[in-house]
Amino acid sequence: MATAVSTQPTEPPSHEEENAPQIVLLDPALLVRDQCNAREEDTEPDEDLINSVKELGVEESISVRPRPDGTYGVFKGWRRAQAQQIANATAEQDGRPVRRIKAHVREDLVGRDGWTRFLSLVENKHREGMSERDILKSQELSLIDMSDIERRQASKALGVGRNAVKQAKTAQKLDDATLRRAAAGGMDLEQTAQLAEVEGVPGAERRLLHALKRDHEEGNGGRGHWDQEMALLKAEQDDAAARTKAEENLKQAGIPLLLRQPSWGQKDPSKPLAELTTQLGNPLTEDNHKNCPGHSARLDDEHKPVWHCADPAAHGHKVRPQPKKPRTEEDEARAEERRKVIACNRAWKAAAGPRQDFVTRLVRQKTLPEAARVFAQEVVLTLPYFYSSWTDKDDSETVARFLGLKEPQNADLTETAVQLPKARVISALFAHAAAACEYDIREPKTWSYLTAQQARYLLLLEALGQADNGSYRLSEVEEQAVARHRPDTAA
């Protein structure tokens, strides 16, 4: 039978503590690992722990819950329990006493797997040796099994958000080495999950760790560098997916995809159809060439097929006569400029995500910053051209998204306008003005001809982000676009 040991609490007990029994002494032979023990790696006691328990016993109590077969499942202190079992096995022959172990018997946790796993996680997370994967798995499983009230309490204790279950599940897709580097670099649960989402992009881990380091060095708790790098990585991921889809479309159509560049030392006889004619000198097109055995394609920088003949000479085509012109530095410069334009277009499109997320956070704050209020009032009162152009489109989706409506697509804001509290009117006006600005700069090439009015909007968000502990910053392409519109600080 277990023997109770009285203890005197030093602070008001929690609800669970009031319903839980006092510490009791248990026979270690009755102890087994609880199925909800968070630690799944390094579960065996080391030699130092075993030697200490042989000499002194287990000083710190463990936590258990009863099992139907009369044993007790250990969810806190399983390594200590095993050490006492090992010590007792050799106690008689070594002339040592056979010891029992102090334990909290938590009958209130029977049938509460989620909360049990959470308590085990809290115990083990701060002890040396628990792996990042065990922590993630326990976070996921414990939060799934909890009630809403328990989940809110546990999420607050763990320092995670409301999407922690999904994030923990996503983060576990990373291998152990990457999880260790992410933890060492200071990534939180959300950031680790985001890394898992873009891990396939070359250099993603290195780039995100660098962005996180820059955010930490600024010391204001912001994550502007991280958000902008994530937006770029997602854009690159989407770009790679678009190319994969284009390649798959060619494959399904039975059209060979030519290599971007032939192997070194290998002659490439292929030519674009634009440079070829039929034997009679007529142009070759996709339609009149598709039955040629050499019909093939290369994908351009925007993943559109450029039709080729793999071997024009073998298939009876003629090369259009063209003046021979060696490739010059000017040609190289034009090609480089073309690559830059494509990169900037993609970056401009990616920057819209973090920017609009920041606007959404501003709109949902209890109090709109003064500069945002002034900007919104000026736009609504002066009706600049871009604002009236946007209102003609009768597009409420962006405004609805900024206001946090659950279904922003094709949203009818009539009911929202009626129910809008007076204190939120100015925020709604800013959402309206920001939506018009976003429409005005939606085109990818806007970065190359940004107007003063457009730059004013971006510079406003930059200033508001800096004032909000660096929670938002302009992307590189946005900084490049607004550079000529910045006030002359030297004056």
Summary of the structure (lengths in Angstrom):
residues: 491
radius of gyration: 32.6
end to end distance: 86.3
largest distance: 106.4
contacts: 1412
relative contact order: 0.06
helix: 55%
strand: 9%
